[in-house]
Amino acid sequence: MPDPRLLRTQRICRERARRERDVTIGRIVGDIGRQARHDMERAGAAAEAWTAAMPADLVAETWLEQAGGAQIVVGVPSSAVAFAVDRALRLGALADIRLRMKSPGLRVRTRVGRSPAQDPDPPQR
C-alpha cells in the first residue's frame, strides 16, 4: 500500500498544475475574422472603383449589394436607373472598374429593388 502522504502530494501537484488553454475555437474565430477583413477590403475596393468610374448622379442612386472577385452586384431603384447604369458601363466605366480592381474578367450585374437605406415601413399619417 502506497504512503498516504505521497498520494496526497501527487493529488495536490495535479490540481495545482497549469492547465493547457483550450484554443480549439480560437482558430475558427481567427479564420472568420480574416475572411471578414478580406470581404471588407474587397467591398471597399469595389465601392471606391464604382464611385470613381461612374457618373456622380448614378452613384447617388445606386448601392453595392455584393462584391466578389469575379462579380459586383449593384442595387438600383428602378429599371430606368438600371438602363442608365448599363449605358455608362458600356461607354467605358466597366473597363475603368476592371482596371481599378485589377480584375479583367469582372462582371457587373444590376438588381432592381429597394435601397437598404430606405425605411421598410414608412410611418403612416
C-alpha positions in Angstrom: 0.0 0.0 0.0 1.4 3.4 -1.0 2.1 6.0 1.6 -1.0 8.3 2.0 1.2 11.4 2.3 2.7 10.6 -1.1 -0.7 10.1 -2.7 -1.9 13.5 -1.2 1.2 15.2 -2.5 0.6 13.8 -6.0 -3.0 14.9 -5.9 -2.1 18.4 -4.9 0.5 18.6 -7.7 -2.1 17.5 -10.3 -4.6 20.1 -9.0 -2.1 22.9 -9.0 -0.5 22.1 -12.3 -1.1 24.7 -15.1 -3.8 23.7 -17.4 -3.5 23.9 -21.1 -5.7 26.6 -22.6 -8.4 25.3 -24.8 -7.7 27.1 -28.1 -9.8 24.9 -30.4 -12.3 27.7 -31.1 -9.6 30.4 -31.4 -8.5 29.1 -34.8 -12.1 29.2 -36.1 -12.7 32.7 -34.7 -9.4 33.8 -36.3 -10.5 32.3 -39.7 -13.8 34.1 -39.5 -12.1 37.4 -38.7 -9.6 37.0 -41.6 -12.4 36.3 -44.0 -14.4 39.3 -42.8 -11.4 41.5 -43.2 -10.8 40.2 -46.7 -14.5 40.7 -47.7 -14.4 44.2 -46.2 -11.3 45.1 -48.2 -12.9 43.6 -51.4 -16.1 45.6 -50.9 -14.1 48.7 -50.1 -12.1 48.4 -53.3 -15.3 47.7 -55.3 -17.0 50.8 -53.8 -14.0 53.0 -54.5 -13.8 51.8 -58.1 -17.6 52.2 -58.5 -17.5 55.7 -57.1 -14.5 56.8 -59.3 -15.7 55.2 -62.6 -19.5 56.0 -62.6 -21.1 59.5 -63.0 -22.0 61.1 -59.7 -25.7 61.1 -60.3 -25.7 57.3 -60.8 -23.5 56.8 -57.8 -26.0 58.6 -55.6 -28.9 56.4 -56.8 -27.2 53.0 -56.6 -25.8 50.9 -53.8 -23.4 47.9 -53.6 -25.1 44.6 -52.7 -22.3 42.2 -53.3 -18.6 42.4 -54.3 -16.6 39.4 -55.2 -13.5 38.6 -57.2 -15.5 38.0 -60.4 -18.7 39.9 -60.0 -20.2 43.0 -58.5 -23.9 43.2 -57.9 -25.3 46.7 -57.8 -28.7 47.6 -56.5 -30.8 50.1 -58.4 -34.2 51.6 -57.5 -35.8 51.2 -61.0 -35.3 49.8 -64.4 -34.7 53.3 -65.8 -31.7 53.6 -63.5 -30.6 50.1 -64.4 -30.6 51.1 -68.1 -28.6 54.3 -67.3 -26.0 52.2 -65.3 -25.8 49.7 -68.2 -25.2 52.5 -70.7 -22.5 54.1 -68.5 -20.8 50.7 -68.1 -20.8 50.2 -71.9 -19.4 53.7 -72.5 -16.2 52.8 -70.6 -17.0 52.7 -66.9 -16.7 48.9 -66.9 -13.2 49.0 -68.3 -12.2 51.6 -65.7 -13.7 49.5 -62.9 -11.9 46.4 -64.2 -8.6 48.3 -64.3 -9.0 49.8 -60.8 -9.9 46.4 -59.3 -7.2 44.5 -61.3 -9.8 42.0 -62.4 -10.0 41.7 -66.2 -13.0 39.3 -66.2 -15.1 41.3 -63.7 -18.8 41.4 -64.4 -21.3 44.0 -63.1 -24.9 43.0 -62.6 -27.8 45.2 -61.6 -30.6 44.2 -59.3 -33.8 46.3 -59.1 -35.1 46.7 -55.6 -35.3 48.9 -52.5 -32.3 50.6 -51.1 -31.2 49.3 -47.7 -31.1 52.9 -46.5 -34.8 53.3 -47.1 -37.2 52.6 -44.2 -39.0 49.3 -44.9 -42.2 50.6 -43.2 -42.7 54.3 -43.6 -44.7 55.9 -40.8 -48.5 56.1 -41.5 -50.1 59.6 -41.4 
